Amino acid sequence: MKIIVVGAGNVGLATALCFAKNGHLVYCVDNDHSKIKKLQQGQITLYEPKLQELLSEQIQNKNIFFTESLDSVLKQTSVIFLTVGTPNLNTGQADIRAIESVVDQISRYSDLPTLFQIIIRSTAPPETNKYLSKKYPSLHFITSPEFLREGSALSDGLNPDRIIIGTDSNPEADLALFKEIYKNFKLNPEKYFLMNSVSAEMTKYAANIFLAARVSLINEFSRVCEKNGADIHMIKNGLGADKRIGSEFLNAGLGYGGSCFPKDIEAYLHYSLNLNEDLKITKSVKETNALQIYKFTEKIISCLKNNFYKKVCLWGASFKPETDDLRGSPSLKIISALIENGFTVNIFDPEAHNSLKALFNNRKEIFIYTDKYEALAQTEALIIATEWSEFISCDLSQVKHAMLQPNVFDGRNIFDPENMKSLGFNYVGVGRPT
Ligand code: UGA
């Protein structure tokens, strides 16, 4: 089958490559000239495990083509996935103008005999599909949200937990279309969920808010642990063993970040304003997340405020491991609070080096390193902000040797408190005995 994917960001690129890998001929479209140029040359535009290999392979096999011109590929197929961005406006509202602009362009082709099937994979507020269907009656819209995590987008895309198909007309035909699209993915029939469009839109928001709520809840437990001496790590294991709860998404830390949870919570809360419903849980998920990072940062500052050099090292700037994405990263909040309080910060991140350089461009309080041990030189504390595996397996004696004072603030609980103590570190974790 021929498929168009509009939007070559982290979701679009992963989606396009997963379809290409499964035997489709994919046209991936983006209006960003430099991005398309790089992709045409076989170079990745963001870091994601195995992305470079899959891109090179699929370009070589001629299963994927990149273009800036949607018009030039519209005649090839009627199946179009939209994966363009829906950022928040200042009010929190999701900005769906990028979706509308693409749809508008497609609508100008509607006099062709083909009925375009526009699959909305971008995260868009509930009722977006209905709104577009009304505005563009000659186009058919299906909402099929994505559930790709940055850092494991390709494995999530190639082995999806579920395929949501949100449609308000032709459900049988739409199910058949999706079964054809996913034919080579060899999914069990139970993985297809046919529903109306607003339920599909709600499923996406509900999934992200549910996961964010788990993170906020475990983080709130961690703060109680810090007061009463309980160990959040033990609690996580005890909780996770309950099949009804499960062990995923129970890691206490600096709170959630990224371009999805914070954005979607804002958009959903904004959407709810017209419903006259007070979404107390969703609001407190957001507030708890902000509190978590604030409290951790306060802890660092109050421990080190009387230090002479006020020089610290931060490992892991991206919002989670295996990505170079700094958007919404808790580390950025820590860095700016430290700078406001007169600290200088040495930063090391395995993949976000270039984005960090671009972001902090010659700030005199920030030094960006390409070697994690060099970044520790003469510092009075190490802050772990992201749980990259190379931090978990680091040489702790080298860490201690490089530092001026052996203070470790472990925002992701990657080290064992007892072990750290026996090695002579002053160790502070999240919700763990110190
Ligand atoms: C999230 C969802 O997991 C995807 O299913 C969804 O498709 C995507 O948003 C999206 O809407 O596009 P992502 O933001 O890439 O994916 O990353 P997650 O793995 O969900 O992590 C989100 C944040 O929660 C990270 O900052 C992570 O550090 C934090 N987290 C996660 C915790 O603090 N503790 C945990 O136990 C798990």
Boltz pocket constraint, residues with backbone or C-beta under 6 A from the ligand:
constraints:
  - pocket:
      binder: B
      contacts: [[A, 123], [A, 146], [A, 147], [A, 148], [A, 149], [A, 150], [A, 151], [A, 208], [A, 211], [A, 215], [A, 248], [A, 249], [A, 250], [A, 251], [A, 252], [A, 253], [A, 254], [A, 255], [A, 256], [A, 257], [A, 258], [A, 259], [A, 260], [A, 261], [A, 319], [A, 320]]
      max_distance: 6.0
